[in-house]
């Protein structure tokens, strides 16, 4: 299923359960983590068209390891499986 996210919108949140695997169709996403008690987000990567994410939570049944946030000036389009 194709889904779209506005800039600044969270696709997944660190620590939540994962039920969907995503492939980036168009746009850009920033991956961030929150460490310690200061709750400051640290960027750990960028995803672009052709990249994918979400497999870790599905394969290990562990919570999401990072936040994934749509960035840029246009909607980010993903395929959710």
Phi, psi and omega in degrees: 000134178275134177230151182234146181229136177285154176306133181091350181277137178279132173273312175223155178247139175305132176094347180276163176291146179251129180233358185226140172258133184243144170238131181281119178272315183202141178109195184217147179227147176252134177257127181229155173232154174247124180240143176070197186265355183282346178058020175279133180276134179245126179288132181238001179169167178230140178244140179228179182310132181096340177283165180217160179201164177103352183291328183300313180295326180287319183285325186256350184062024177263160178295161177303138185274341182208169171274146174232120189235132176292136178226173180104190184257351181238169175298146173260129182251134182230155167258125178256126181241000000 
